[in-house]
């Protein structure tokens, strides 16, 4: 079955993939536009808001905190519209219950930065997967700014007693756009300048979004600063296509002989597209064409075609820019001629699942030559997968990666818990069916 995602999905081998498609709105950008719209004065209209469950969690949390969200249409990826009447800086209301972020770590961490400046007590929680995610990386700097935060062994539920914040200078210990964004959102409310320094650059969607909402952002090398208190103004914005969703089709096209996929109106922010260089190293034919800047975000066409695969190595310095795509690259490596060695990726163990253990176990269950390492994995593409049954471990990126791997198997493969794709890409299996030729 390559239809609408169900709890278990059977993926048949593919002889070729081809076609043109448009991906849903970018998940990372949608979160940020909704949160900033809630803090702004006036109305914010977001076109092509991401349709997945994670971004729905952000809207649900904002409603719980008193934000009026006037309209949603969809689920057509090009027509999903959200209108938000902003509450102004510091204008969220105290919730009479816990605020549930579902599976979305982005929602929880960014909201923590905002709520740290609100003078009331809030408990942020989520599903069992989210309640295993580390939060000390936001707790420590937000406490340094003057808020009081507590957790259960560094994981959600996260209780915030917010109040008056002061600007700080903070160097992140782990490369994380979520932590950077949480501190910048807190800095909007703080007295004075807040500066976040990174050792390795992470995606810059927050910096670009802040400028759209009227905030002056200062950048110097790997440091970014805002001055608070800062007033935001509502605006009309359009979200580009999600590069992480496009990545699944780019890798699938690279993996299957005679395949070629064109993806239009997709975000091509250079802090997100490191995957494309790696696909080229692996043998794929990759081209991009920048069409426009969608509200500060570069956007255009991505075309990927198959060429004979070759093994590659991903070094620790490359991992932060590829962290979301590493499972897909592992899937690519299972196709004959491919191969992948990854080190320095222990952060994968703290995602929606332990993405090292669960990834290797799933690929091995499909017949791959895969070996788990403490901080990564080794995949050798010396055989065709036989097919089998892989457990997605309630992780949307693993469900998609196993589907891409299964396309090159000799027989059908079953993905257990394939409905995890709804977190980020509800139409994934429907689109896969359309690309089969």
C-alpha positions as CSV (number, residue, x, y, z in Angstrom):
1,X,0.0,0.0,0.0
2,X,1.2,3.4,-1.0
3,X,-1.9,5.3,0.0
4,X,-2.9,7.5,2.9
5,X,-0.8,6.7,6.0
6,X,-2.2,4.2,8.4
7,X,-0.8,2.7,11.5
8,X,1.1,0.1,9.4
9,X,1.9,0.7,5.8
10,X,3.3,-1.7,3.2
11,X,5.8,-0.2,0.7
12,X,6.3,-2.0,-2.5
13,X,9.6,-1.8,-4.4
14,X,9.9,0.9,-7.0
15,X,11.4,0.6,-10.5
16,X,11.4,4.4,-11.0
17,X,10.1,7.6,-9.5
18,X,9.3,10.8,-11.4
19,X,7.2,13.9,-11.5
20,X,6.6,17.4,-10.3
21,X,5.4,18.3,-6.8
22,X,4.9,21.0,-4.2
23,X,5.6,20.3,-0.6
24,X,3.7,21.5,2.5
25,X,4.7,24.7,4.2
26,X,7.9,24.7,6.1
27,X,7.4,23.4,9.6
28,X,10.2,25.4,11.3
29,X,9.1,28.7,9.7
30,X,5.4,28.1,10.5
31,X,6.1,27.6,14.2
32,X,8.0,30.9,14.3
33,X,5.5,33.0,12.4
34,X,2.7,31.8,14.6
35,X,4.6,32.5,17.9
36,X,5.7,35.9,16.7
37,X,2.2,36.7,15.4
38,X,0.9,36.0,18.9
39,X,3.4,38.5,20.4
40,X,2.7,41.2,17.8
41,X,0.3,44.1,17.8
42,X,-2.4,43.7,15.2
43,X,-3.3,40.8,12.9
44,X,-0.9,38.3,11.3
45,X,-2.0,36.3,8.3
46,X,0.1,33.2,7.5
47,X,-0.4,31.6,4.1
48,X,0.7,28.0,3.5
49,X,0.9,27.3,7.2
50,X,2.3,23.8,7.7
51,X,-0.4,21.1,7.9
52,X,1.4,18.6,10.2
53,X,0.5,17.8,13.8
54,X,3.5,19.6,15.3
55,X,2.4,23.0,13.9
56,X,-1.1,22.3,15.0
57,X,0.3,21.8,18.5
58,X,1.7,25.4,18.4
59,X,-1.7,26.8,17.5
60,X,-3.4,24.7,20.2
61,X,-0.9,26.0,22.8
62,X,-1.4,29.6,21.8
63,X,-5.2,29.2,22.1
64,X,-4.7,27.8,25.6
65,X,-2.7,30.9,26.4
66,X,-5.5,33.2,25.3
67,X,-4.6,33.9,21.6
68,X,-7.4,34.4,19.1
69,X,-6.8,32.4,16.0
70,X,-9.5,33.4,13.6
71,X,-9.3,31.2,10.6
72,X,-7.7,28.0,9.2
73,X,-8.3,26.6,5.8
74,X,-6.7,23.6,4.2
75,X,-5.5,20.9,4.2
76,X,-4.4,21.8,0.6
77,X,-0.7,22.6,1.0
78,X,-1.0,25.8,-1.0
79,X,-4.1,27.2,0.6
80,X,-3.7,26.6,4.3
81,X,-4.2,30.0,6.0
82,X,-4.0,31.0,9.6
83,X,-5.0,34.4,10.9
84,X,-3.8,35.4,14.4
85,X,-4.8,38.5,16.4
86,X,-1.7,39.3,18.4
87,X,-1.8,39.9,22.1
88,X,1.3,42.2,22.1
89,X,4.5,41.7,23.9
90,X,3.9,40.1,27.3
91,X,0.2,39.8,26.5
92,X,-0.4,36.0,26.8
93,X,-2.9,34.9,29.5
94,X,-2.3,32.4,32.3
95,X,-3.6,29.0,31.4
96,X,-6.0,27.1,33.7
97,X,-4.4,23.8,32.7
98,X,-1.1,22.4,31.5
99,X,0.0,23.6,28.1
100,X,0.4,20.5,25.9
101,X,2.9,20.7,23.1
102,X,2.2,17.2,21.8
103,X,5.2,15.8,20.0
104,X,6.7,19.2,19.2
105,X,10.0,20.1,20.9
106,X,10.1,23.3,18.9
107,X,6.8,24.4,20.3
108,X,7.8,23.6,23.9
109,X,11.3,25.1,23.8
110,X,10.3,28.3,22.0
111,X,7.2,28.8,24.2
112,X,9.5,28.4,27.2
113,X,11.5,31.4,26.1
114,X,8.3,33.5,25.7
115,X,6.6,32.3,28.9
116,X,9.8,33.0,30.9
117,X,8.9,36.7,30.7
118,X,5.2,36.4,31.6
119,X,4.4,37.0,35.3
120,X,2.6,33.8,36.0
121,X,3.1,30.0,36.5
122,X,2.9,27.7,33.5
123,X,3.5,24.0,33.1
124,X,4.6,22.9,29.6
125,X,4.2,19.2,28.8
126,X,3.8,16.9,25.8
127,X,3.4,13.3,24.7
128,X,5.6,10.4,26.1
129,X,8.2,11.0,23.4
130,X,8.5,14.7,24.2
131,X,8.7,14.0,27.9
132,X,12.0,12.2,27.3
133,X,13.6,15.2,25.5
134,X,16.4,17.2,27.3
135,X,15.4,20.7,28.4
136,X,18.4,21.7,30.5
137,X,19.8,23.5,27.4
138,X,16.9,26.0,27.7
139,X,16.4,25.9,31.4
140,X,19.9,27.1,32.4
141,X,20.0,30.2,30.2
142,X,16.4,31.2,30.9
143,X,17.2,31.0,34.7
144,X,20.3,33.1,34.1
145,X,17.9,35.7,32.6
146,X,15.9,35.8,35.8
147,X,13.1,33.3,35.3
148,X,12.5,30.3,37.5
149,X,12.2,26.9,35.8
150,X,12.0,23.4,37.1
151,X,11.6,20.0,35.5
152,X,11.7,16.3,36.1
153,X,15.3,15.2,35.7
154,X,15.8,17.8,33.0
155,X,12.9,16.7,30.9
156,X,9.2,17.9,30.6
157,X,6.9,18.6,32.2
158,X,8.6,22.0,32.5
159,X,7.2,24.4,35.1
160,X,7.9,28.1,34.5
161,X,7.5,30.9,37.0
162,X,8.1,33.9,34.7
163,X,8.8,37.5,35.5
164,X,11.1,40.4,34.6
165,X,14.1,39.3,32.5
166,X,17.5,40.8,31.9
167,X,19.5,40.5,28.7
168,X,22.5,38.1,28.8
169,X,25.3,36.8,26.6
170,X,25.1,33.1,26.2
171,X,27.1,30.6,24.2
172,X,25.2,27.4,23.4
173,X,26.8,24.1,24.4
174,X,24.9,22.1,21.7
175,X,24.2,23.5,18.2
176,X,20.5,24.1,18.4
177,X,18.3,26.6,16.5
178,X,15.6,25.8,19.0
179,X,17.7,27.0,22.0
180,X,18.9,30.0,20.0
181,X,15.3,31.0,19.2
182,X,14.0,30.4,22.7
183,X,16.7,32.9,24.1
184,X,16.0,35.4,21.3
185,X,12.2,35.2,22.0
186,X,13.0,35.8,25.7
187,X,15.3,38.6,24.8
188,X,12.4,40.4,23.1
189,X,10.9,40.8,26.5
190,X,14.1,41.4,28.5
191,X,15.7,44.6,29.6
192,X,18.8,45.3,27.6
193,X,20.6,43.2,24.9
194,X,20.5,39.5,24.6
195,X,23.3,37.8,22.6
196,X,23.4,34.2,21.6
197,X,26.7,32.8,20.4
198,X,27.0,29.5,18.5
199,X,30.1,27.4,17.9
200,X,28.5,26.1,14.7
201,X,25.9,28.0,12.7
202,X,22.4,26.6,12.9
203,X,19.3,27.5,10.7
204,X,18.5,31.2,10.8
205,X,14.7,31.2,10.3
206,X,14.2,33.1,13.6
207,X,16.5,35.9,12.6
208,X,14.8,36.3,9.3
209,X,11.3,36.1,10.8
210,X,12.1,38.7,13.5
211,X,13.0,41.3,10.8
212,X,9.6,40.7,9.1
213,X,7.9,41.6,12.4
214,X,9.8,44.8,12.8
215,X,12.6,43.7,15.1
216,X,16.2,44.9,14.5
217,X,18.5,41.9,14.6
218,X,22.3,42.3,14.9
219,X,24.6,39.6,13.6
220,X,28.3,39.3,14.1
221,X,29.9,36.1,12.9
222,X,28.2,33.3,14.9
223,X,26.6,35.7,17.3
224,X,23.1,37.2,17.0
225,X,21.6,39.9,19.3
226,X,18.3,41.6,20.0
227,X,17.4,44.5,22.3
228,X,14.4,44.5,24.5
229,X,11.8,45.3,25.3
230,X,10.9,45.3,21.6
231,X,7.5,45.8,20.0
232,X,6.4,43.6,17.2
233,X,3.9,44.4,14.5
234,X,1.6,42.0,12.8
235,X,2.1,41.3,9.1
236,X,1.1,39.1,6.2
237,X,3.6,36.3,5.5
238,X,3.8,33.3,3.2
239,X,5.7,30.1,4.2
240,X,7.9,28.5,1.6
241,X,7.7,24.8,0.9
242,X,9.4,22.6,3.6
243,X,12.9,21.6,2.7
244,X,12.8,18.7,5.1
245,X,9.8,17.3,3.4
246,X,11.4,17.8,0.0
247,X,14.5,16.0,1.3
248,X,12.6,12.7,1.3
249,X,11.8,13.0,-2.4
250,X,15.3,14.2,-3.2
251,X,16.9,11.2,-1.5
252,X,14.3,8.8,-3.1
253,X,15.1,10.1,-6.6
254,X,18.8,9.8,-5.9
255,X,18.4,6.2,-4.8
256,X,16.2,4.7,-7.5
257,X,17.7,4.2,-11.0
258,X,16.2,6.3,-13.8
259,X,14.4,8.6,-11.3
260,X,14.0,12.3,-11.5
261,X,11.9,14.6,-9.3
262,X,11.2,18.3,-9.6
263,X,10.1,20.2,-6.5
264,X,8.8,23.7,-7.0
265,X,8.4,26.7,-4.6
266,X,10.6,25.0,-1.9
267,X,12.6,26.9,0.7
268,X,16.3,27.0,-0.3
269,X,17.7,28.8,2.8
270,X,21.4,27.9,2.8
271,X,21.3,27.1,6.5
272,X,19.0,24.2,5.6
273,X,20.4,22.8,2.3
274,X,23.6,21.0,3.3
275,X,22.0,17.8,2.2
276,X,22.2,18.8,-1.4
277,X,26.0,18.8,-1.4
278,X,26.1,15.5,0.3
279,X,23.7,14.0,-2.3
280,X,26.1,15.3,-5.0
281,X,29.0,13.6,-3.3
282,X,26.9,10.4,-3.2
283,X,26.6,10.5,-7.0
284,X,23.2,12.2,-7.5
285,X,22.6,14.9,-10.1
286,X,21.3,17.9,-8.2
287,X,20.3,21.4,-9.4
288,X,18.6,24.4,-7.8
289,X,17.1,27.5,-9.3
290,X,16.3,30.4,-7.0
291,X,13.0,32.0,-8.1
292,X,12.3,34.6,-5.4
293,X,12.6,35.5,-1.7
294,X,9.4,34.6,0.1
295,X,9.3,37.2,2.9
296,X,13.0,37.0,3.5
297,X,13.4,33.3,2.8
298,X,15.0,32.2,-0.5
299,X,12.7,30.0,-2.5
300,X,12.8,28.1,-5.8
301,X,13.0,24.8,-7.7
302,X,14.9,21.7,-6.7
303,X,15.6,18.9,-9.2
304,X,17.3,15.6,-8.3
305,X,18.0,12.7,-10.5
306,X,19.7,9.3,-10.0
307,X,23.2,8.5,-11.0
308,X,25.4,5.6,-9.8
309,X,25.7,5.7,-6.1
310,X,29.0,5.8,-4.2
311,X,29.8,5.6,-0.5
312,X,30.3,8.7,1.5
313,X,31.5,9.8,5.0
314,X,29.8,12.5,7.1
315,X,32.2,14.1,9.5
316,X,31.3,15.5,12.9
317,X,31.6,19.1,11.7
318,X,28.9,18.4,9.1
319,X,26.4,16.8,11.5
320,X,24.6,19.9,12.9
321,X,23.5,21.0,9.4
322,X,22.4,17.5,8.5
323,X,20.9,16.3,11.8
324,X,17.3,16.0,10.4
325,X,18.4,14.3,7.2
326,X,20.8,11.7,8.6
327,X,18.2,9.0,8.7
328,X,17.4,9.7,5.0
329,X,21.1,9.5,4.1
330,X,21.2,6.1,5.9
331,X,18.3,5.0,3.8
332,X,20.1,6.1,0.6
333,X,23.2,4.2,1.7
334,X,21.2,0.9,1.8
335,X,20.7,1.1,-2.0
336,X,23.2,-0.9,-4.0
337,X,26.5,0.9,-4.5
338,X,25.8,3.3,-1.6
339,X,27.3,3.5,1.8
340,X,27.5,5.9,4.7
341,X,29.7,6.4,7.8
342,X,28.5,8.9,10.3
343,X,30.3,10.0,13.5
344,X,29.8,12.8,16.0
345,X,26.0,12.4,15.9
346,X,25.1,11.4,19.4
347,X,22.5,14.2,19.4
348,X,20.4,11.7,17.4
349,X,19.8,9.8,20.5
350,X,17.8,12.6,22.1
351,X,15.3,13.1,19.3
352,X,11.7,11.7,19.1
353,X,13.3,8.3,19.4
354,X,16.9,7.1,19.9
355,X,17.5,7.7,16.2
356,X,20.7,5.7,16.1
357,X,19.4,2.5,17.8
358,X,16.0,2.6,16.2
359,X,17.3,3.5,12.7
360,X,19.9,0.7,12.6
361,X,17.4,-1.8,14.0
362,X,14.8,-0.9,11.4
363,X,17.3,-1.0,8.5
364,X,18.7,-4.3,9.6
365,X,15.1,-5.7,9.8
366,X,14.7,-4.8,6.1
367,X,18.0,-6.6,5.3
368,X,20.6,-3.8,5.4
369,X,24.2,-4.2,6.3
370,X,24.1,-1.6,9.2
371,X,26.1,-1.3,12.3
372,X,25.4,1.0,15.3
373,X,28.2,3.1,16.7
374,X,28.1,5.1,20.0
375,X,27.8,8.4,18.1
376,X,26.7,7.3,14.7
377,X,26.4,4.3,12.4
378,X,27.9,2.6,9.4
379,X,25.8,1.5,6.4
380,X,27.3,-0.6,3.6
381,X,25.3,-0.8,0.3
382,X,26.7,-4.1,-0.7
383,X,23.3,-5.9,-1.2
384,X,19.7,-5.3,-2.2
385,X,17.4,-5.2,0.8
386,X,15.2,-8.3,1.0
387,X,12.2,-6.4,2.5
388,X,10.8,-7.1,6.0
389,X,9.2,-5.2,8.9
390,X,10.6,-2.1,10.4
391,X,9.3,-0.3,13.5
392,X,9.2,3.5,13.1
393,X,9.4,3.9,16.9
394,X,6.7,6.7,16.7
395,X,9.3,8.9,14.9
396,X,8.2,10.7,11.7
397,X,11.7,10.9,10.2
398,X,12.3,7.2,10.7
399,X,9.0,6.3,9.1
400,X,10.0,8.3,6.0
401,X,13.5,6.9,6.0
402,X,12.3,3.3,6.1
403,X,9.9,4.0,3.2
404,X,12.8,5.4,1.1
405,X,14.9,2.4,2.0
406,X,12.1,0.0,1.2
407,X,11.7,1.4,-2.4
408,X,14.9,-0.5,-3.3
409,X,14.0,-3.8,-1.7
410,X,13.4,-7.0,-3.6
411,X,10.1,-7.6,-1.9
412,X,7.4,-5.6,0.0
413,X,8.3,-4.0,3.4
414,X,5.9,-3.2,6.3
415,X,6.5,0.0,8.3
416,X,5.0,-0.3,11.8
417,X,3.7,3.0,13.1
418,X,3.9,4.7,9.8
419,X,1.2,7.2,10.8
420,X,4.0,9.0,12.6
421,X,4.5,10.9,9.3
422,X,1.5,13.0,10.3
423,X,3.7,15.0,12.7
424,X,5.4,16.7,9.7
425,X,4.0,15.4,6.4
426,X,0.4,14.0,6.5
427,X,0.3,13.4,2.7
428,X,3.6,11.6,2.4
429,X,2.3,8.2,1.3
430,X,-0.2,9.7,-1.0
431,X,2.5,11.7,-2.7
432,X,4.7,8.6,-2.9
433,X,2.0,6.9,-4.8
434,X,1.8,9.7,-7.3
435,X,5.5,9.7,-8.0
436,X,5.5,6.0,-9.0
437,X,5.7,5.7,-12.8
